[in-house]
Amino acid sequence: MRLLFFQNCVSPHQMPYIEALANRHDVTVIVPYLVENGREMMGWGQYETHSPVRMIVSPTDEEVQTLLEEHYEGRTVALFSGISAFREVKPWFHLSLDYPVERGIITEAPFTFRYPLWMHKLRFLLQDYKFVKYIDYVFAIGRNCEEYYRTWGSRWKIVPFDYCVAPRPEGEPLPIVETGTANFCFVGSLDKRKNVQTILEAFALFNYKHRSACQQCRLTIVGDGPLRSKLETMVSANGLEDIVTFAGTLPMNSARQVIAQSHALILPSLYDGWGAVVNEALMEGTMVYCSDKCGASVLIDDPSRGRIFPPRDVKALAKFLWNDYGFFLDSRSAQHRREALRGWAEKNIGPEAIARRMESALKRK
């Protein structure tokens, strides 16, 4: 197959499986720029690929048209990420309509944190429904996304799909996890949607009820944002200075090292279409405490992988901290669990697993 990926930027949460596909297919990635505006603040750097992926950056319409009409002995499938969310991608989709290629979209559910679902449905009906007949596949990120796109008919094939991240490079030593403490972390923006306040309230409750146990825990908060000052004040007001550390924005590799050195990642988002940091944690063998409003919570369907809680349920999260911290202090059992989790992640959500899932979906009967 020839696979054309039209994306808003070079995504570290999609490139690993795209690189795996490039080992077996003719793969081209088309992007307006290498790193999307604002992503640098999240620690994103320029993604380096060493696979046979062809990369085209900021092409003209004529270059895209030439690419679409290139002769290829076999099938051509054009896959678009974020047609509605990213203004650069939609024109490329429109250009593709003049060419005999198969089309798919890779998408999350509508962003209902900002606008209610009915508004998204109305916009889709007025602006996008006319294009449904041109789309063969919907690679749906998260269960809510599957359900949403099924409501628009059976013309297209709905494929449950995930983001993925690269595994630790072969031969790279595993980080040393500090013993004698139960280590937790959060990685993301310090804003209202990410809901870090719930983590601090849970630690404050844990510290109030079980002070000696809580003093054996550490929480590292990676990221920055408009609520940082308020969150730092909460830490001081609740006497958590010895427990909580604000690391600020770190490069992605450094943030992933923090995850790898933690026993559990906490993601209490009020809304996340997916939450790729969950994949990063699982690939490192780190458990996840995840809000049920995150698309990636579907990966936490076994207690060996983590816990799920309503995003504002401080008591539920505090109870998890209390119940689990002692288990994390047992370095032998914690290491055994980490190795088993890392093996599960590589097999089920690693780049090759996601690439095979896409290939299977695109396979003709």
C-alpha positions in Angstrom: 0.0 0.0 0.0 0.9 3.6 -0.3 -0.1 5.5 2.8 -0.3 9.3 2.9 -0.6 10.8 6.4 -1.8 14.4 6.3 -1.2 15.8 9.8 -1.0 19.1 11.7 2.5 18.4 12.9 5.0 15.6 13.4 3.4 13.9 16.4 5.5 11.8 18.7 2.2 10.0 19.6 1.6 8.8 16.0 5.1 8.7 14.4 6.1 5.4 16.1 3.4 3.3 14.5 3.8 5.2 11.2 7.5 4.3 11.2 6.6 0.7 11.8 4.2 0.8 8.8 7.0 2.3 6.7 9.0 -0.9 7.1 6.4 -2.7 4.9 4.6 0.0 2.9 5.3 3.2 1.0 4.7 5.9 3.6 4.7 9.7 3.3 3.9 12.2 6.1 2.7 15.7 5.0 2.7 18.4 7.6 2.6 22.3 7.6 5.4 22.4 10.2 7.5 20.0 12.2 6.4 21.2 15.7 2.9 22.8 16.1 2.8 26.3 17.6 2.6 26.1 21.4 3.8 22.5 21.6 7.3 23.7 22.6 5.8 24.8 25.9 4.7 21.2 26.5 8.3 20.0 26.0 7.9 18.8 22.5 11.0 19.0 20.3 11.6 18.1 16.7 10.9 14.4 16.2 13.8 12.5 14.6 12.9 9.6 12.4 15.4 7.1 11.1 12.9 5.0 9.2 12.1 5.1 5.4 9.2 7.6 6.0 9.2 10.3 3.4 8.5 13.7 5.0 7.0 16.7 3.2 6.9 19.9 5.2 4.7 23.0 4.2 3.9 21.9 0.7 2.1 24.0 -1.9 -1.2 22.9 -3.2 0.5 21.9 -6.5 2.9 19.7 -4.6 0.0 18.0 -2.8 -1.8 17.5 -6.0 1.3 16.0 -7.6 1.6 13.6 -4.7 -2.0 12.5 -4.9 -1.8 11.8 -8.6 1.5 9.9 -8.5 1.2 6.6 -10.2 1.5 3.7 -7.8 1.1 0.0 -8.5 -1.4 -0.8 -5.7 -3.7 1.0 -3.4 -3.3 4.6 -2.1 -4.9 5.5 1.2 -4.9 9.1 2.4 -5.3 9.5 6.2 -6.2 12.9 7.7 -5.7 13.9 11.3 -7.9 16.7 12.7 -9.7 17.9 9.6 -11.9 20.2 11.6 -9.5 21.0 14.4 -6.6 22.1 12.2 -7.0 24.7 9.4 -4.0 23.4 7.5 -5.3 19.8 7.1 -8.8 20.5 5.8 -7.7 22.1 2.4 -5.6 19.0 1.8 -8.7 16.8 2.3 -10.6 18.9 -0.2 -7.8 18.6 -2.7 -7.9 14.8 -2.3 -11.5 14.7 -3.5 -10.4 15.1 -7.1 -8.3 11.9 -7.0 -9.1 8.2 -6.9 -7.7 7.5 -3.4 -9.3 5.8 -0.4 -9.7 8.2 2.6 -9.6 7.8 6.3 -9.6 10.2 9.2 -7.7 9.7 12.5 -9.7 11.6 15.1 -10.7 12.1 18.7 -14.2 12.7 20.0 -15.5 16.3 19.8 -14.0 18.6 22.4 -16.9 18.9 24.7 -15.0 20.7 27.5 -15.4 23.9 25.7 -18.7 23.4 23.7 -21.6 21.0 24.4 -22.0 18.0 22.2 -25.2 19.3 20.5 -23.2 22.2 19.1 -20.6 19.9 17.6 -23.4 17.8 16.0 -25.0 20.9 14.6 -21.7 22.1 13.1 -20.9 18.6 11.7 -24.4 18.4 10.1 -24.1 21.9 8.5 -20.4 21.8 7.5 -19.1 18.2 7.3 -21.9 15.7 6.8 -21.7 16.2 3.0 -18.2 14.7 3.0 -19.2 11.5 4.8 -19.6 9.7 1.4 -16.0 10.4 0.6 -14.6 8.8 3.8 -13.9 5.1 4.0 -12.4 4.7 7.4 -12.7 6.4 10.8 -9.8 5.6 13.1 -11.5 6.6 16.4 -9.4 7.5 19.3 -11.3 6.5 22.4 -14.7 4.9 23.1 -16.6 8.2 23.0 -15.2 8.9 19.6 -16.4 5.5 18.3 -19.9 6.1 19.6 -20.0 9.6 18.2 -19.1 8.7 14.6 -21.4 5.6 14.6 -24.3 8.0 15.0 -23.6 9.4 11.5 -24.3 6.2 9.7 -22.6 3.0 8.4 -21.0 4.4 5.2 -17.6 4.3 6.8 -15.7 1.6 8.7 -15.2 2.6 12.4 -11.9 1.3 13.7 -11.2 1.6 17.5 -7.7 3.1 17.6 -5.1 4.4 20.0 -2.2 6.8 20.1 1.1 5.2 20.8 4.6 6.2 21.9 8.0 4.7 21.2 9.4 2.1 23.6 12.6 2.7 25.5 15.5 2.3 23.0 17.0 -1.2 23.1 19.9 -1.4 25.4 19.1 1.9 27.2 19.4 1.3 30.9 16.3 1.5 33.0 16.1 4.4 35.5 16.8 3.7 39.1 13.6 4.1 41.1 14.1 5.6 44.5 13.5 3.1 47.3 11.9 4.0 50.6 9.3 6.2 49.1 6.2 5.8 46.9 6.7 8.0 43.9 3.8 9.6 42.0 3.8 12.1 39.2 1.6 14.3 37.0 2.7 15.4 33.5 0.7 18.1 31.6 -0.5 21.6 31.6 -1.4 23.3 34.9 -4.8 24.6 33.7 -8.4 24.1 34.7 -9.0 21.1 32.3 -6.1 19.1 33.7 -7.6 19.5 37.2 -4.3 19.1 39.2 -6.1 20.7 42.2 -7.8 17.3 42.8 -4.4 15.6 43.2 -3.3 18.1 45.8 -6.6 17.9 47.6 -6.3 14.1 47.7 -2.8 14.3 49.1 -3.9 16.9 51.7 -6.7 14.5 52.8 -4.3 11.6 52.8 -1.8 13.6 54.9 -4.5 14.7 57.3 -5.8 11.1 57.9 -2.5 9.1 57.6 0.3 11.6 58.1 3.1 9.1 58.7 2.1 7.1 55.5 1.8 10.2 53.4 5.3 11.4 54.5 6.6 8.3 52.7 5.2 9.5 49.4 6.5 12.0 46.8 4.7 13.8 44.0 6.5 15.4 41.1 4.4 17.8 39.0 5.9 18.3 35.5 4.5 21.2 33.4 3.5 24.8 33.7 0.4 26.9 33.1 -1.9 29.6 34.4 -2.8 27.8 37.7 0.8 27.1 38.8 0.9 29.9 41.4 -2.5 28.8 42.9 -1.3 25.2 43.1 1.9 26.2 44.8 -0.1 28.1 47.4 -2.2 25.0 48.0 0.9 23.0 48.6 2.1 25.5 51.2 -1.3 25.9 52.9 -1.6 22.1 53.3 1.9 21.5 54.6 2.9 19.4 51.6 6.2 21.2 50.8 8.3 18.0 51.6 6.1 15.9 49.5 5.3 17.9 46.3 7.9 19.2 43.8 7.1 21.5 40.9 9.6 20.6 38.1 8.2 23.0 35.5 8.3 22.3 31.8 10.7 19.6 30.8 11.7 18.2 27.4 9.7 15.1 26.5 12.6 12.7 27.1 13.2 14.2 30.6 9.5 14.2 31.4 9.4 10.5 30.5 12.3 9.8 32.8 10.3 11.3 35.6 7.4 8.9 34.7 9.8 6.0 34.6 11.1 6.8 38.0 7.6 6.9 39.5 5.4 4.1 40.7 2.2 5.7 39.4 1.2 8.6 37.1 -2.0 10.5 38.1 -4.1 12.1 35.3 -7.3 13.6 36.9 -8.4 15.5 33.7 -12.0 16.9 33.6 -11.7 16.1 29.9 -9.1 14.5 27.6 -9.9 13.1 24.2 -7.2 10.6 24.9 -4.3 11.5 27.1 -1.1 10.1 25.5 0.8 10.5 28.8 -1.0 7.3 29.8 0.7 5.4 27.0 4.0 6.9 28.1 3.5 5.6 31.6 2.3 2.1 30.6 5.3 1.7 28.2 7.6 2.5 31.1 5.8 0.0 33.4 4.3 2.8 35.5 0.8 2.3 36.8 -1.8 5.0 36.1 -4.5 6.6 38.2 -6.8 8.0 35.5 -10.0 10.1 35.4 -12.9 8.4 33.8 -13.2 11.5 31.5 -10.0 10.5 29.7 -10.2 8.5 26.5 -7.1 6.5 27.5 -9.0 5.2 30.6 -10.0 2.3 28.3 -6.5 1.0 28.7 -6.9 0.8 32.5 -9.3 -2.2 32.4 -7.2 -4.3 34.7 -6.1 -3.4 38.3 -2.6 -4.3 37.4 -2.5 -1.3 35.2 -4.0 1.3 37.5 -7.2 2.8 38.9 -10.0 4.8 37.5 -11.9 7.5 39.4 -14.3 10.4 38.8 -12.2 13.5 38.2 -13.6 15.5 41.2 -13.7 12.6 43.6 -11.0 13.6 46.0 -11.9 10.9 48.5 -11.6 8.1 45.9 -8.1 9.2 44.8 -7.0 9.6 48.4 -8.2 6.1 49.2 -6.2 4.7 46.3 -3.1 6.5 47.6 -3.6 5.1 51.0 -4.3 1.6 49.8 -1.4 1.4 47.3 1.5 3.3 48.8 2.7 0.3 50.9 2.7 -1.9 47.9 5.0 0.5 46.1 7.4 0.5 49.1 8.0 -3.2 48.5 10.7 -2.8 45.8 10.7 -6.5 44.8 7.0 -6.7 44.1 7.0 -3.2 42.5 9.7 -4.2 40.1 8.0 -7.5 39.2 4.8 -5.5 38.4 6.7 -2.9 36.4 8.3 -5.6 34.2 5.0 -7.3 33.6 3.3 -4.1 32.7 6.0 -3.0 30.4 5.7 -6.4 28.6 1.9 -6.0 28.3 2.3 -2.5 26.9 4.8 -3.4 24.3 2.6 -6.3 23.0 -0.7 -4.4 23.1 -0.1 -0.6 22.6 3.4 -0.5 21.2 4.1 0.9 17.7 4.1 -2.5 16.0 0.8 -3.5 17.7 -0.9 -0.2 16.5 0.6 -0.6 13.0 -0.8 -4.1 12.7 -4.2 -2.9 13.8 -4.3 -0.3 11.1 -3.1 -2.8 8.5 -5.8 -5.2 9.5 -8.5 -2.5 9.3 -7.3 -1.5 5.8 -7.1 -5.1 4.6 -9.6 -5.8 1.8 -11.8 -8.8 2.1 
